[in-house]
Amino acid sequence: MYVQQQDGIIRQHIAAWMEAQEANPGPVEVRDMVRDMNANTSQRVFVGPYLDDPKVAKKFTDAYLDMVKGFLTFPLKFPGTAVWRAMKGRQYILSVLEQAAIRSKERISEGAEPSCLLDFWTQQILKECQVWLCLLCLLCQLLD
């Protein structure tokens, strides 16, 4: 499943790069393009359909990059510093992932097939919760 998703995303990015190169021949800095492709494939595999708003996905990617840069700087947390931006990025990422988890739970609870790692994790957690709920019910019946 994941290889097909990654392959499709990589092919889309490479096709766009080729079109851009044909329109504007010459040397190209590929670092940012590869970083964006990597972010896109990772986001698709981990949170799949839940990062469906392009604006949110772009901000998510930027927030993640801010977190990475924050790890690589002097640990000084003041507004405007890399660490401050990393902390803000972390807060944004957690809020997006929280909403993704809620949507995943709803989707998997309705019986949909998992389409990303978050769905597989959600499915497993829901199964484990059912087991624990059954055990708790049995325990309560034994105590009556």
Legacy VTK file of the C-alpha trace (Angstrom):
# vtk DataFile Version 3.0
C-alpha trace
ASCII
DATASET POLYDATA
POINTS 144 float
0.000 0.000 0.000
2.655 2.510 1.050
4.985 1.814 -1.848
2.183 2.589 -4.321
1.359 5.841 -2.511
4.988 6.876 -2.381
5.575 5.921 -6.013
2.607 8.009 -7.164
3.700 11.060 -5.183
7.301 10.777 -6.368
6.163 10.472 -9.989
3.964 13.581 -9.613
6.851 15.586 -8.197
9.311 14.434 -10.859
6.811 15.241 -13.625
6.340 18.742 -12.189
10.119 19.189 -11.965
10.523 18.135 -15.603
7.823 20.578 -16.732
9.451 23.382 -14.765
12.845 22.514 -16.258
11.449 22.562 -19.795
9.819 25.940 -19.173
12.950 27.408 -17.592
16.117 25.518 -18.629
19.264 25.856 -16.586
20.719 24.854 -13.247
18.218 24.132 -10.504
18.654 23.888 -6.736
16.862 20.646 -5.849
17.240 20.663 -2.057
13.906 22.353 -1.323
12.110 20.373 -4.025
13.341 17.064 -2.610
12.518 18.177 0.937
8.950 19.014 -0.145
8.610 15.671 -1.934
9.887 13.839 1.140
7.479 15.751 3.386
4.600 14.991 1.044
5.329 11.251 0.914
5.804 11.052 4.689
2.598 12.943 5.393
0.666 10.704 3.010
1.970 7.499 4.605
1.454 8.655 8.201
-1.766 10.684 8.101
-3.094 9.844 4.638
-6.399 11.474 3.803
-6.536 13.576 6.960
-4.098 16.207 5.721
-6.328 17.024 2.758
-6.332 20.838 2.901
-3.342 22.123 0.867
-2.979 25.208 3.100
-2.887 23.071 6.240
-0.435 20.649 4.605
1.866 23.532 3.626
1.729 25.035 7.123
2.290 21.559 8.601
5.399 21.131 6.426
6.684 24.588 7.377
6.041 23.928 11.077
7.946 20.648 10.836
10.877 22.429 9.186
10.796 25.024 11.991
11.001 22.192 14.529
14.014 20.684 12.773
15.763 24.053 12.647
14.974 24.568 16.337
16.763 21.327 17.206
19.881 22.558 15.435
20.244 25.953 17.128
21.314 27.354 20.453
18.495 26.636 22.946
17.286 30.186 23.500
13.503 30.525 23.687
12.531 34.116 22.980
9.972 35.315 20.424
11.508 35.243 16.975
14.247 32.712 17.742
14.449 29.325 16.038
13.568 27.548 19.297
10.501 29.755 19.754
9.375 28.995 16.175
10.041 25.295 16.833
7.794 25.372 19.905
5.035 27.121 17.933
5.484 24.630 15.100
5.181 21.736 17.537
1.914 23.162 18.904
0.502 23.489 15.391
1.576 19.979 14.397
-0.005 18.498 17.519
-3.302 20.308 16.846
-3.379 19.010 13.258
-2.523 15.467 14.370
-5.192 15.621 17.069
-7.829 16.473 14.457
-6.469 13.740 12.186
-6.764 11.197 15.007
-10.381 12.225 15.640
-11.219 11.843 11.947
-9.398 8.499 11.810
-11.336 7.187 14.807
-14.638 8.180 13.196
-13.671 6.616 9.864
-12.346 3.343 11.309
-15.295 3.073 13.720
-17.587 3.163 10.679
-15.780 0.103 9.314
-13.588 1.748 6.678
-10.355 0.057 5.655
-7.133 1.662 6.929
-5.387 3.862 4.367
-2.446 5.157 6.415
-0.424 4.345 9.518
-2.696 6.476 11.688
-5.662 4.338 10.595
-3.813 1.113 11.418
-2.858 2.463 14.859
-6.427 3.625 15.452
-7.816 0.257 14.417
-5.479 -1.553 16.808
-6.252 0.791 19.710
-9.999 0.386 19.169
-9.617 -3.415 19.185
-7.614 -3.270 22.411
-10.210 -0.994 23.999
-12.923 -3.518 23.128
-10.927 -6.310 24.773
-10.400 -4.281 27.931
-14.059 -3.284 28.014
-15.083 -6.971 27.786
-12.680 -7.869 30.577
-14.018 -5.035 32.731
-17.613 -6.217 32.118
-16.663 -9.764 33.102
-14.979 -8.508 36.239
-18.064 -6.483 37.181
-20.281 -9.538 36.649
-18.029 -11.633 38.854
-18.230 -9.055 41.626
-22.044 -8.983 41.576
LINES 1 145
144 0 1 2 3 4 5 6 7 8 9 10 11 12 13 14 15 16 17 18 19 20 21 22 23 24 25 26 27 28 29 30 31 32 33 34 35 36 37 38 39 40 41 42 43 44 45 46 47 48 49 50 51 52 53 54 55 56 57 58 59 60 61 62 63 64 65 66 67 68 69 70 71 72 73 74 75 76 77 78 79 80 81 82 83 84 85 86 87 88 89 90 91 92 93 94 95 96 97 98 99 100 101 102 103 104 105 106 107 108 109 110 111 112 113 114 115 116 117 118 119 120 121 122 123 124 125 126 127 128 129 130 131 132 133 134 135 136 137 138 139 140 141 142 143
